[in-house]
Amino acid sequence: MKLTKTLTASALALCVTATGAQADTELELARFFGDCDNAGTDVSTAVGEACIIQTIINAYSAEDNGVTIETLPTDWGNYYDQLKAMYAGNSAPDVHVMHKSSVAEFASLGALLPLPEADLRAAGINPDDWVDRARDAVTYDGQLYAVPMDMHANLWHINLDILDQAGLVNDAGEPILPTSADELMAHAKQVKDATGKDYLTADFAQFPIGVRMVLAMLWQQNSNVFDGDTATVNTPEAKQAVETIVGLFDAGYADPNLNYSDSQQAFLAGEAAIQINGTWMVDFYDSETANADSALQSYYVADYPQLFDQPATWADSHIWALPVTLKNDPEKYEAALDFLAWLNDHNVDWARTGHLAIRQSVLDSAEYQNLAHRDEYNNTVNIARDNPPAVRYSAIQDVLNRELQSVWLQGKDIEKALSDAEREINRLL
């Protein structure tokens, strides 16, 4: 295997039965991000998360480095269930993507391989170039467990043509966004009255986009759903956040029954002025404006608006980790580190999706700053928030999603839902 980097003493100590990696090393890689049927090796031509990441992977396999990557078929909806099953069956992938919010759960079980800084540097990765938030994202109990890839956050994706018809675009061509919960309702009514369109759309019926909206409004009120080992869900702040969203449904300004795909299609079809979704949609939506048949001709991206006391939006990070079993396979370990260095080197290419880069050198580059719409949501990095690390975070999120959906899909009393969620989260914590 023709790797250009050499490992440091801590990594070489693993090589008790081999003197170096051999040719034709194959790494199994697990990822989500969706499917891409036409991924090639030219990253500059790829559009959207799935095709950009798969093209970066394909380009690495095409290099003369003696390593090939097999991308395992995994579905976003049950990705972590599949990943846990692979770990339980001693068949964990050699490299896999995960979220910052899942590090505590996997690392606490001893599933992930700690990555010494010396090994990362020897492979060509400079952790000093990572922004503080990125380093925190891959750190658990004082050790590095992954290489960060981005910070992603909820944004407001805006059809300016619809807002313009409602008189909610200023002279500079920028959207006029609400600055309070009351103004949110007023703007929603203004759009409905002027255009007949919904004010906003989001996935309220499937994935936890609604949870992330509630979290943003909690943080804007200086509250949270848990802090340390105590749940604080059934609070006046949480009730206010949920009531704000339910008010949009009750008035007919948003549809709570749409899943992720349907909410996206509603926005693309011009049925709603705003979609609340993540940074990962920026590149895809921007590409839609070049389609003459698309209802999205005038697209704008905005930071999540401040509706309460302080600005905040939900955020997380995608990171790349290795299973602890790789410590017994120095050939694959060396190959995996080389691949992680490749991903780290292509941080600006990944940022084309719309995600926020995690390397300071990339953030400072003209290439990054000139990416489409970047200046429209450049404050997101300053208002990004998330929950404290928790070993059972995925289960906590599932509880919140289930209880909130029971409110807007089944009519469950808000305080009852919040009380039930608090009790179950306290049990998990």
Backbone hydrogen bonds, N-H to C=O, Kabsch-Sander energy under -0.5 kcal/mol:
donor,donor_aa,acceptor,acceptor_aa,energy
3,L,1,M,-1.5
6,T,122,A,-0.6
11,A,8,T,-0.6
12,L,8,T,-2.9
13,A,9,A,-1.8
14,L,11,A,-1.9
15,C,12,L,-1.5
16,V,14,L,-2.1
25,T,66,G,-2.5
27,L,68,T,-2.7
29,L,70,E,-2.9
30,A,95,V,-2.1
31,R,72,L,-0.5
39,A,36,C,-0.7
43,V,41,T,-1.0
45,T,42,D,-1.5
46,A,43,V,-1.2
50,A,33,F,-0.5
52,I,48,G,-2.5
53,I,49,E,-2.7
54,Q,50,A,-2.0
55,T,51,C,-2.1
56,I,52,I,-2.1
57,I,53,I,-2.2
58,N,54,Q,-2.9
59,A,55,T,-2.6
60,Y,56,I,-1.5
61,S,57,I,-2.1
62,A,58,N,-1.8
63,E,59,A,-0.6
63,E,60,Y,-1.2
65,N,63,E,-1.9
68,T,25,T,-2.4
70,E,27,L,-3.1
70,E,68,T,-0.5
71,T,69,I,-0.7
72,L,29,L,-3.3
72,L,70,E,-0.6
74,T,72,L,-0.7
78,N,75,D,-0.7
79,Y,76,W,-1.2
82,Q,78,N,-2.3
83,L,79,Y,-2.7
84,K,80,Y,-2.5
85,A,81,D,-2.0
86,M,82,Q,-2.3
87,Y,83,L,-2.3
88,A,84,K,-2.8
89,G,85,A,-1.8
90,N,87,Y,-1.6
91,S,86,M,-3.2
94,D,28,E,-0.8
95,V,28,E,-1.8
96,H,321,A,-2.2
97,V,30,A,-2.0
98,M,319,I,-2.2
100,K,317,S,-2.2
102,S,99,H,-1.8
103,V,100,K,-1.5
106,F,102,S,-1.9
107,A,103,V,-3.2
108,S,104,A,-2.0
109,L,105,E,-0.7
110,G,107,A,-1.6
111,A,106,F,-2.1
113,L,322,L,-2.7
115,L,144,L,-3.1
120,L,116,P,-2.0
121,R,117,E,-2.8
122,A,118,A,-2.1
123,A,119,D,-1.6
124,G,121,R,-1.2
125,I,120,L,-3.0
126,N,124,G,-0.5
129,D,126,N,-2.0
130,W,127,P,-1.3
131,V,358,I,-2.6
134,A,131,V,-0.6
135,R,131,V,-2.1
136,D,132,D,-2.6
137,A,133,R,-1.7
138,V,134,A,-1.0
138,V,135,R,-0.7
139,T,136,D,-1.2
140,Y,143,Q,-2.4
143,Q,140,Y,-1.9
145,Y,138,V,-3.0
146,A,138,V,-0.5
147,V,320,W,-2.3
149,M,318,H,-2.7
150,D,318,H,-1.2
151,M,356,L,-1.7
152,H,316,D,-2.5
154,N,314,W,-1.8
155,L,277,N,-3.4
156,W,302,A,-2.5
157,H,155,L,-0.6
157,H,275,Q,-2.9
158,I,156,W,-0.5
158,I,300,Y,-3.0
159,N,273,A,-3.1
160,L,158,I,-0.9
160,L,298,S,-2.6
161,D,298,S,-0.5
162,I,159,N,-0.6
163,L,159,N,-1.7
164,D,160,L,-2.6
165,Q,161,D,-1.8
166,A,162,I,-1.2
167,G,164,D,-1.6
168,L,163,L,-3.0
170,N,174,E,-2.9
173,G,170,N,-2.0
176,I,168,L,-3.2
177,L,175,P,-0.7
181,A,307,L,-0.8
184,L,180,S,-2.0
185,M,181,A,-1.7
186,A,182,D,-2.1
187,H,183,E,-2.8
188,A,184,L,-2.3
189,K,185,M,-2.3
190,Q,186,A,-2.1
191,V,187,H,-2.4
192,K,188,A,-2.3
193,D,189,K,-3.0
194,A,190,Q,-1.9
195,T,191,V,-2.5
196,G,191,V,-0.7
196,G,192,K,-1.6
197,K,191,V,-0.6
198,D,271,E,-2.1
199,Y,253,Y,-1.8
200,L,253,Y,-1.4
201,T,274,I,-2.3
204,F,202,A,-1.2
204,F,258,L,-1.4
205,A,258,L,-1.5
206,Q,207,F,-0.5
209,I,207,F,-1.6
210,G,203,D,-0.8
210,G,207,F,-0.6
212,R,208,P,-1.7
213,M,209,I,-1.8
214,V,210,G,-2.3
215,L,211,V,-2.7
216,A,212,R,-2.1
217,M,213,M,-1.9
218,L,214,V,-2.1
219,W,215,L,-2.9
220,Q,216,A,-1.9
221,Q,217,M,-0.5
221,Q,218,L,-1.3
222,N,219,W,-1.8
223,S,218,L,-2.1
227,D,230,T,-2.0
229,D,227,D,-0.7
230,T,227,D,-0.8
232,T,225,V,-2.8
235,T,233,V,-2.0
239,K,235,T,-2.3
240,Q,236,P,-2.3
241,A,237,E,-2.1
242,V,238,A,-2.5
243,E,239,K,-2.8
244,T,240,Q,-1.8
245,I,241,A,-1.5
246,V,242,V,-2.8
247,G,243,E,-2.2
248,L,244,T,-0.9
248,L,245,I,-0.6
249,F,245,I,-1.4
250,D,246,V,-3.0
251,A,247,G,-1.6
252,G,249,F,-1.4
253,Y,248,L,-2.7
254,A,248,L,-0.9
258,L,255,D,-0.9
263,S,259,N,-2.4
264,Q,260,Y,-1.8
265,Q,261,S,-2.4
266,A,262,D,-2.2
267,F,263,S,-1.7
268,L,264,Q,-2.4
269,A,265,Q,-2.2
270,G,267,F,-1.4
271,E,266,A,-2.8
272,A,266,A,-0.5
273,A,198,D,-1.9
274,I,199,Y,-1.2
275,Q,157,H,-2.6
276,I,201,T,-2.1
277,N,155,L,-1.3
277,N,275,Q,-0.8
279,T,153,A,-1.3
281,M,278,G,-1.6
282,V,279,T,-1.5
283,D,353,T,-2.6
285,Y,281,M,-2.9
286,D,282,V,-2.6
287,S,283,D,-1.8
288,E,284,F,-1.2
289,T,285,Y,-0.8
289,T,286,D,-0.8
290,A,287,S,-1.2
291,N,288,E,-1.8
292,A,290,A,-0.7
294,S,291,N,-1.9
295,A,268,L,-1.0
297,Q,295,A,-1.1
300,Y,158,I,-2.0
302,A,156,W,-2.5
303,D,376,E,-0.7
307,L,305,P,-0.7
309,D,220,Q,-0.7
310,Q,220,Q,-1.4
313,T,383,I,-1.8
315,A,385,R,-1.7
316,D,152,H,-2.5
319,I,98,M,-2.7
320,W,147,V,-2.5
321,A,96,H,-2.9
322,L,145,Y,-0.5
324,V,111,A,-2.7
326,L,323,P,-1.9
327,K,324,V,-1.8
328,N,325,T,-1.6
329,D,326,L,-1.7
333,Y,329,D,-2.5
334,E,330,P,-2.4
335,A,331,E,-2.0
336,A,332,K,-3.1
337,L,333,Y,-2.4
338,D,334,E,-1.9
339,F,335,A,-2.2
340,L,336,A,-2.5
341,A,337,L,-2.1
342,W,338,D,-1.6
343,L,339,F,-2.3
344,N,340,L,-2.5
345,D,341,A,-2.3
346,H,342,W,-1.2
347,N,344,N,-1.1
350,W,346,H,-2.2
351,A,347,N,-1.9
352,R,348,V,-0.6
352,R,349,D,-1.0
353,T,350,W,-1.9
354,G,351,A,-1.6
356,L,151,M,-2.6
360,Q,129,D,-3.4
360,Q,358,I,-0.5
363,L,359,R,-2.6
364,D,360,Q,-2.0
365,S,362,V,-1.3
369,Q,365,S,-2.2
370,N,366,A,-1.7
371,L,368,Y,-1.8
374,R,371,L,-1.8
376,E,373,H,-1.8
377,Y,373,H,-0.7
377,Y,374,R,-1.0
380,T,377,Y,-1.5
382,N,379,N,-1.2
383,I,379,N,-1.1
383,I,380,T,-0.7
384,A,380,T,-1.1
385,R,313,T,-2.6
393,Y,390,A,-1.5
396,I,392,R,-2.2
397,Q,393,Y,-2.7
398,D,394,S,-1.8
399,V,395,A,-2.1
400,L,396,I,-2.3
401,N,397,Q,-2.6
402,R,398,D,-2.6
403,E,399,V,-2.6
404,L,400,L,-2.6
405,Q,401,N,-2.3
406,S,402,R,-1.6
407,V,403,E,-0.9
407,V,404,L,-0.6
408,W,404,L,-1.9
409,L,405,Q,-2.3
410,Q,405,Q,-0.6
410,Q,406,S,-0.6
411,G,407,V,-1.1
412,K,406,S,-2.5
417,A,413,D,-2.6
418,L,414,I,-2.7
419,S,415,E,-2.5
420,D,416,K,-2.6
421,A,417,A,-2.4
422,E,418,L,-2.5
423,R,419,S,-2.2
424,E,420,D,-2.1
425,I,421,A,-2.7
426,N,422,E,-2.3
427,R,423,R,-1.5
428,L,424,E,-2.0
429,L,425,I,-2.7
